[in-house]
C-alpha cells in the first residue's frame, strides 16, 4: 500500500496539480510532459475556467498549446501508457503464476 501512495504522490507532484510544472527542474519537466495526468489537469482547468486560464500566461507551462494539441497530447500519452501498463501487468502476472503466488490465500 505504501508503494501505491508513493507513486500516486509522485504523479500528483509531477502533473502540475500542486504547482506549475514550469518551476520543476528540467528533467522533471520532461517527465511531466510525458504523463497523461498533466494534460488531463490542464484540460480540466481550461474547461472549468477558460477566461482565467487565458489571463495567466505561462503559469502552467502548457498554455502555448491549443486545445486540439492538448487533446492530441493527452490521447497519445494515454495510449502509450495503456500499452506500457498492459505489458507490465502481463509480465508481473506471468512471474506470479510461475512462482505459484496466484493461488495463495490469506486471512488478511
N, C-alpha and C positions, 0 to 999 in steps of 0.2 A: 504494500500500500504506500510506503514511503517513496518508492521509485515513481509511482504514478503521480503523486503530488509534486514531486520534484520536477518531473518532465512538464507537467501542466504549468507549474510556476515559471519554468524557463520559457515556454511558449508565450505565457502571459507577458513576460518582460520583453521578449524579442518581437512581439507582434504589434507593439506600439499602443497597447491598451493603457498602460500606466503613464507613459510619457512618449513624446515623439521619437521615432527611430533615428531622427537626424542627430540626436545627442549621443547615440551609441558609438562605440569605436567602429572604424571602417570594416573590420572583419565581422562584427556583429550586425552591421547594416546589411552586409551581403547575405548573411544567413536570414535576416528578417525579410529580405525581398524574395527569398525562396519559399517562405511559409505561406500557405493559403490563408491562414488566420489574419495575417497582416492586411491582405486585400479585402477580406471579408469585413474587418472592422472599419476600414476606410469606406467601403460601400455602405455600411450601416450609418456611419457618420454623415455621409453625403445624402443618404435617403431621409434621415431624420431632420437634418437642418442644413439644406444646401446653401442658404444665404450666409449663415455663419461660417461654413467651411470655406466659401469663396472669399470671405473677408480676412482669413488667416493665412496669408501667403507663406508657403514654406514651413508651416508648423508641423505637418505630419510627414513630410518628405515624399508624399505621393500626389500632391496637388498638381504637379505638372502633367499627370496622366489624365486623359479624357475618361469619361465614364465607360466608353466602349473598350478602351485599353485596359481599364481597371477590371472589367468583367472578363475580358480575354485572359489577363494575367491570373485572375482567380480561377478560371476554368482550367487553364493549362497546369497550374501548380497543384490543383486538387486532383486532376487526373494522374499526374506524375506521382503524387503522394499515395494515391489509391493503389497503384501498381507496386510501389515500394512496400506499402503496408501488407498487401496480399502476399508478396514474396517473403517478407519477414515472418508473417504468420505461418505460411506453409513450411518454411524452414524450421521454425520452433515446434510446430506440430509434429513434423517428421522426427525430430530429435526426441521429443517427449514420448512418442509412440515407440521409438526404438529402445528407449530406456525403460519402458513399461510404466510410465507415470500417469498415463491417461486413465488407466483402470483403478488407480488408487482411490480409496475412500477415506474421509477423515471425519472426525467428530467435532470439527470446528464450527 
